Amino acid sequence: MAKLIIQNGNVLTMDREATIIKDAVLIVDGSRISYVGPKSKAPLVEAEKLDAGGGLIMPGLINCHTHASMTLMRGMADDLPLEVWLTEHIFPAETKLTPEAVYAGAMLACVEMIKNGTTSFCDMYLHARQVGRAAEESGLRAVVGEVIYDFPSPAYGELDNGFAWSQELIKGYQGHGRVRGAIMPHAPYTCSPSLLEKAAQISADLDADLNIHLAETQNETSQILEKYDKRPLDYLQDLGLVNHRLWIDHGVDLNEDEVARLAEAGARVAHCPESNMKLASGVAPLELYKKYDVALGLGTDGCCSNNDLDLFCEMDSCAKLHKVHNLDPTAAPADYVLGMATSQGARCFGWENLGCLEAGALADIIVVDTSRPHLSPIYSPYSSLVYAAKGSDVRHTVCHGEVLMKDKKLTKLDESEVMARAWEQVRDLGYRD
Ligand SMILES: [Zn+2]
């Protein structure tokens, strides 16, 4: 039985043929799309209706790398080098985190994402169970993992507990329709060979993704070269981590041979241009990822290094960064960049039938209100969405067939309550008065 009809808009399918359907109707049955096509051929069904108001109907955006609960630290320590930022500010602040604080921060992130049209996110953090809880309650799709590293964690304590938590998380979400667990070692410079080998074993045994920050800066490469006499990707490869389950975040300081090896292994990459710009980490080799057809998604990274979770702004930054970096205005065209936040992001997630709008696909759908001065007129929807639209232009958000925002109003969550809880946690943690 049909559950939802979205009509009176143009559909940007983001399928392989880049099909755009004018004056389309989209019908949702349960968690999936049962029909998308012209109004004239749509079956007659009775269901809740969402009016697109002449706007653009498109796949929900996919955030391939974030730390949702870092919303609590948004703007806490800006304009610092990565190592100083991480070791003198972020890690000390994180030692104070409680499960309730992580939950409150993740809920704030979920509200922000629903409002700006993001329907899937991949999250690495402490107390990851609480991030999973926020994803479950908010209705968003997520891959969540407990961040593990050599030193004792403010969440799980000794490393053995970190492995146990990760395994429980992965097993606990097996068969869940929207949330999945993964194993998430932090980075080569915080994870010993034995930690990484064990993580790879868990990833293989449970057929779970292994997500890790990798090759974020040249400084990281120097550190790993000095410590292990090899570059970060070789460090991972020699420990057996480079395979189709590997999902790396950043991938900035990689050469052509390394990108080719990632492609051959079927590994995936979350590109985080705004974080890389803000922390002055460098520019990821987008042209190489394109050349070798690596699954390249887009990530905001956490709110400390961005400072928001708006993938529309991220797309804009991404396209412009690669143009200026290559001194080539044809680098990172708008349709390719929109693909990074939708169909390519879905390849990163490894979720079938995600990131495009066609019959049988998962019903993760957003509607962008184009009746705005900054979106008038429209020559190419790709250009308008990447270079002019903002997250605040999203009117409706649907995830897994469920309407999470209708006419800019959240349907499941109380926005004021979520913000108040986040403020309360920020004060309780002593982050600010
Ligand atoms: Zn990160």
Residues whose N, C-alpha, C, O or C-beta is under 5 A from the ligand:
A	BS01	ZN	D301 G302
